[in-house]
Amino acid sequence: MKTVKLTIDQKPVEVAAGTTILKAAHSVGIDIPTLCYMNLGDLKIEHKPGGCRICVVEVQGRRNLAPSCATEVSDGMVINTHSIRVLNARKTVLELILSDHPKDCLTCAKSGNCDLQSMAIKLGIREIPNQDIAEMSTYRTDFSPAIIREMNKCIMCRRCETMCNEFQTVGALSAINRGFMSVVAPAFEMDLEDSVCTYCGQCVAVCPTGALTEVDHTNRLIRDLSNPNKTVIVQTAPAVRAALGEMFDLEPGTLVTGKMVAALRRLGFKYVFDTDFAADLTILEEGTELLDRLTRHLKGDKTVKLPILTSCCPGWVNFFESQFSDMLDIPSTARSPQQMFGSVAKTYFADKIKVKREDLIVVSIMPCLAKKYECTRDEFKVNGNPDVDYSISTRELANLIKQANIDFHSLPDEEFDLPLGESTGAGVIFGTTGGVIEAAVRTAYELYTKKKIDSVDFKALRGIDGIREATIDFEGLPVKIGIAHGLGNARKLLEDIRSGKSQYHAIEIMACPGGCIGGGGQPLHHGNFEILKKRMEAIYREDKNKPIRKSHENPYIIKLYEEFLGKPMSEKAHKLLHTHYVDRRKKIIYI
Amino acid sequence: MSRIKVELKKKDVETIRDICKSFENKPGELINVLHKVQHTFGYLPAEVQEVVAAELNVPLAKVYGVVTFYSFFSMVPKGKHPISICTGTACYVRGAENVLNEFKKELKIEVGETTADGKFSISCLRCVGACGLAPVVMVGDKTYGRVSPEMVKDIIKEYEDQ
């Protein structure tokens, strides 16, 4: 490998040819401030548009300052990262960015978590020149069911565009127009709701400012909690417990299940339940469907579609509905755990506690923004009343706990309520890539072979590679499994299926990097994949600690079928726990 | 923005597909493809962009982004005689704005618009590479150099009966 020798701030540096100045500086512990730059490490996404010019450095002999994120090193370079000229330039650049940026930081949703604000603090900005003559953007605010776009707060870093187009390959966002009129928007400046957006929320997760934020239901929740006529119950997704602690300065990977339950109880929820319960239920429905399709396929039934695709992830559902609408008959018809929970809560549980459907408010805590949209879908309403009333993100929950002045650290560990709070290790691992399919295999294996498995840990299904495959031996029947996380990886897998290149029996897909642990509603990881790995380890730890680790052994699930649903895929189960998919392609075509 | 809805005929779609194919459907050829498609159709309505996006496998948002970035591309049909006034640096300092205003006044349309009879449209472009002739105006393929506001009426007259 060819190397290059140079000097940065008087330190001799030797790096591989082709390295950028920024990375060369990092290699010797020199920090250069960046704003538009984004490096998502293991996700292999490096966004270096060289657009904001905050990272400029002085290169001896070069006329102008060089953007360090986008300039490659060369032999003998002498670089100064903090000369007066550099510092002045950075300050001027930031002042110009701020000159047409709204000054409503105190009430901005991103306040305290904004890269632009942090940069202003770092560079010691105390006044913004030319404010009186600066034109302010008046771009309309775009409200969708999950994401809000406030483009007057956009600084054109275009990180969202990279996530949407390169990583997720959704293609909803692009920079449009030029100069002062430039903005990031969907095609023809249509609303996000009418575009191909899947609401995966990865754009929100990387937005440095308040330009992209989630639809915040905190105030609605506070209102409902204080309404004596309503019974407000909550379900918490598996990935939330593995990340919520980060919002309270705990180490990434700290499990806070018990404290989270205690906090929710103190916030006033009448019953604190677990989406993991519904995940177990999903496995019984989805696993049975898998076995049904598999056995029919083995008997030579040509009408059976394989592979079966998981359908728990609403971002993924939106993706295939709009971009792979020729394959709508492949995904499992099982609803997502969030929706199964809502459906069971507003029928089975509402009957049990004798509360009318309209008076029962079901809230979900999700690591996800697409869940906000999912619960508004018409298929999941009965006479206009949604099964899940609304969904709030991990971030919103943390903020609510802080607002309510609950000292999270001193909370005792409490248990979920019964019956919808009992879950198995299989339900927990839904929160990470590979988890849903592992949970399904644990159950499907035993149902198919009618034998107990020795070890429930199917390590072949775990890992962080974007696309993985494994073959699990069902006592002589090799079951081929594919796994993808990130919609770009999902696209590759789907195209291989479409072309007949890949033959799988079952495929698990999650829209976000790492699965739900890296969801668009989680505490911001700023592209640090190590954080995601720690969350993943936490999920598997929680699984290991559970006394029951197979969904079909959950006693309350068994009871639910005995008392209410009959058996998996029964008529009642179909009505309450399954769904159908819609060709959303028509909506995109602009005619 | 106001949009013009267009119903593409099968033949039109085929034409666009052929153009894309002539560039081997390469995403990197997007600008060249748009150039040729606009030359064929006169402008780039949303429906046309959609076909291009699908053929080149480029996000529709990206195609729209390119169309709105380059002032050469237009989403409204241009007049039979499209008038382009260069407002690049050289032309601008030599009075292109006055020339532009004169055209707007004479034709009673704004930049990006087309006269009701479909004859003329006005657009601005940045530098045609003839700075020595600044300010420069193009009508269709014909170039006019050292244009003054007084010349505007005569230029329009040349095309009025065509």
HADDOCK unambig.tbl for C-alpha pairs under 7 A between the chains (distance, minus, plus):
assign (segid A and resid 171 and name CA) (segid B and resid 59 and name CA) 4.75 0.50 0.50
assign (segid A and resid 171 and name CA) (segid B and resid 61 and name CA) 6.57 0.50 0.50
assign (segid A and resid 172 and name CA) (segid B and resid 61 and name CA) 6.07 0.50 0.50
assign (segid A and resid 173 and name CA) (segid B and resid 61 and name CA) 5.75 0.50 0.50
assign (segid A and resid 174 and name CA) (segid B and resid 61 and name CA) 5.26 0.50 0.50
assign (segid A and resid 174 and name CA) (segid B and resid 62 and name CA) 5.19 0.50 0.50
assign (segid A and resid 174 and name CA) (segid B and resid 65 and name CA) 6.01 0.50 0.50
assign (segid A and resid 175 and name CA) (segid B and resid 65 and name CA) 5.61 0.50 0.50
assign (segid A and resid 176 and name CA) (segid B and resid 64 and name CA) 6.91 0.50 0.50
assign (segid A and resid 176 and name CA) (segid B and resid 65 and name CA) 4.03 0.50 0.50
assign (segid A and resid 176 and name CA) (segid B and resid 68 and name CA) 5.87 0.50 0.50
assign (segid A and resid 176 and name CA) (segid B and resid 69 and name CA) 6.20 0.50 0.50
assign (segid A and resid 177 and name CA) (segid B and resid 65 and name CA) 6.48 0.50 0.50
assign (segid A and resid 177 and name CA) (segid B and resid 68 and name CA) 4.68 0.50 0.50
assign (segid A and resid 177 and name CA) (segid B and resid 69 and name CA) 4.58 0.50 0.50
assign (segid A and resid 178 and name CA) (segid B and resid 69 and name CA) 5.29 0.50 0.50
assign (segid A and resid 186 and name CA) (segid B and resid 61 and name CA) 5.24 0.50 0.50
assign (segid A and resid 187 and name CA) (segid B and resid 60 and name CA) 5.83 0.50 0.50
assign (segid A and resid 187 and name CA) (segid B and resid 61 and name CA) 3.83 0.50 0.50
assign (segid A and resid 187 and name CA) (segid B and resid 64 and name CA) 5.61 0.50 0.50
assign (segid A and resid 188 and name CA) (segid B and resid 64 and name CA) 6.39 0.50 0.50
assign (segid A and resid 590 and name CA) (segid B and resid 46 and name CA) 6.85 0.50 0.50
assign (segid A and resid 590 and name CA) (segid B and resid 47 and name CA) 6.39 0.50 0.50
assign (segid A and resid 591 and name CA) (segid B and resid 5 and name CA) 6.69 0.50 0.50
assign (segid A and resid 591 and name CA) (segid B and resid 47 and name CA) 6.75 0.50 0.50
